[in-house]
Amino acid sequence: MAHAINWFEIPAKNFDRAKGFYEAIMGIQMTMPFPEMKYAMFPADMQNGEIGGGLVEEKGYEPSQTGVLIYLNGGEDLSVPLSRVEAAGGKIIVPKTSIGANGFMAQFTDTEGNRIAFHSMQ
């Protein structure tokens, strides 16, 4: 097993707002492979071992600040996407923090009320 994580899904209450938030903070375009669903995928080349995930608004998906914590890729330096969080409607709850030899992390809440984190080596 190469990775402990294979796929993740982030719940949304307002799909369009949440999609806009993640596209803004990460500087990405999410794809919508299922036109009949409110589901958008983060860019990932799964054919080459990258880990992907989605954003979903559907019954049974509830945003949370107390459940599993997902660490999104903060790129070369998580300060870049973190600097976009509040302008996009989120809130920083743990600023960029060193975790020693493992790089840096930061936590924020998204527009839906999920607690999410970034990780980078710088």
C-alpha positions as CSV (number, residue, x, y, z in Angstrom):
1,M,0.0,0.0,0.0
2,A,1.6,3.3,-1.2
3,H,-0.7,5.7,0.7
4,A,-3.1,5.5,3.7
5,I,-5.5,7.9,1.9
6,N,-7.0,7.1,-1.5
7,W,-9.9,9.6,-1.7
8,F,-11.6,12.2,0.4
9,E,-14.9,14.0,0.3
10,I,-15.6,17.4,1.9
11,P,-19.3,18.0,2.7
12,A,-21.0,21.3,1.7
13,K,-24.3,22.9,2.6
14,N,-24.1,25.4,-0.3
15,F,-22.3,23.7,-3.1
16,D,-21.6,26.8,-5.3
17,R,-20.3,28.8,-2.4
18,A,-18.0,25.9,-1.3
19,K,-16.8,25.3,-4.8
20,G,-15.9,28.9,-5.3
21,F,-14.1,29.0,-1.9
22,Y,-11.8,26.1,-2.7
23,E,-11.1,27.3,-6.2
24,A,-10.2,30.7,-4.9
25,I,-7.9,29.6,-2.0
26,M,-6.1,26.9,-4.0
27,G,-6.1,28.7,-7.4
28,I,-7.6,25.7,-9.1
29,Q,-10.6,24.7,-11.3
30,M,-12.6,21.8,-10.0
31,T,-14.3,19.5,-12.4
32,M,-17.9,18.3,-12.2
33,P,-17.9,14.7,-13.6
34,F,-21.5,13.9,-12.5
35,P,-23.9,16.4,-14.0
36,E,-26.8,14.9,-12.0
37,M,-25.0,15.6,-8.7
38,K,-23.6,18.5,-6.8
39,Y,-20.1,17.0,-6.8
40,A,-16.8,18.6,-7.8
41,M,-13.4,17.0,-7.9
42,F,-10.1,18.5,-6.9
43,P,-7.4,18.2,-9.6
44,A,-5.4,15.0,-9.2
45,D,-3.5,12.6,-11.5
46,M,-4.6,9.4,-9.9
47,Q,-3.1,7.4,-12.8
48,N,0.3,8.5,-11.5
49,G,-0.4,7.9,-7.8
50,E,-1.7,11.3,-6.8
51,I,-4.5,11.4,-4.2
52,G,-7.7,13.0,-5.1
53,G,-10.9,14.1,-3.5
54,G,-14.2,15.8,-4.0
55,L,-16.6,18.4,-2.7
56,V,-20.2,17.2,-2.3
57,E,-23.6,18.5,-1.3
58,E,-25.9,15.6,-0.7
59,K,-28.1,14.1,2.0
60,G,-26.0,12.5,4.7
61,Y,-23.0,14.8,4.3
62,E,-22.7,17.2,7.2
63,P,-19.9,19.8,7.6
64,S,-18.1,19.5,10.9
65,Q,-15.4,21.0,13.0
66,T,-15.0,18.0,15.2
67,G,-14.6,15.1,12.8
68,V,-11.8,13.9,10.7
69,L,-9.2,16.5,9.8
70,I,-8.1,16.6,6.1
71,Y,-4.7,18.2,5.3
72,L,-4.8,19.7,1.8
73,N,-1.6,20.2,-0.2
74,G,-0.4,23.7,0.6
75,G,2.0,23.6,-2.4
76,E,5.6,24.9,-2.0
77,D,4.6,27.2,0.9
78,L,1.2,27.0,2.5
79,S,1.3,30.8,3.2
80,V,0.1,31.3,-0.3
81,P,-3.3,29.5,-0.2
82,L,-3.7,30.4,3.5
83,S,-3.5,34.1,2.6
84,R,-6.6,33.6,0.5
85,V,-8.8,31.9,3.1
86,E,-10.4,34.9,4.9
87,A,-10.9,36.9,1.6
88,A,-12.8,33.8,0.3
89,G,-15.1,33.6,3.4
90,G,-13.2,31.2,5.6
91,K,-11.5,31.8,9.0
92,I,-7.9,30.8,10.0
93,I,-8.0,29.0,13.4
94,V,-4.4,27.8,13.6
95,P,-1.8,30.0,11.8
96,K,1.1,28.6,9.9
97,T,2.9,26.5,12.5
98,S,6.2,24.6,12.3
99,I,6.0,20.8,12.8
100,G,9.7,20.4,12.8
101,A,11.2,18.1,10.2
102,N,7.7,17.4,8.9
103,G,7.3,21.0,7.6
104,F,4.4,23.3,8.4
105,M,0.7,23.1,9.0
106,A,-2.2,25.5,9.4
107,Q,-5.9,25.0,10.1
108,F,-9.0,26.9,8.9
109,T,-12.7,26.7,8.7
110,D,-14.3,26.8,5.2
111,T,-17.5,28.6,4.2
112,E,-19.5,25.5,5.2
113,G,-18.2,25.1,8.7
114,N,-15.6,22.3,8.1
115,R,-12.3,22.3,9.9
116,I,-9.6,21.8,7.2
117,A,-5.8,22.0,7.2
118,F,-3.0,22.8,4.9
119,H,0.5,21.1,4.9
120,S,3.7,22.1,3.1
121,M,7.4,21.6,3.7
122,Q,8.0,25.4,3.7
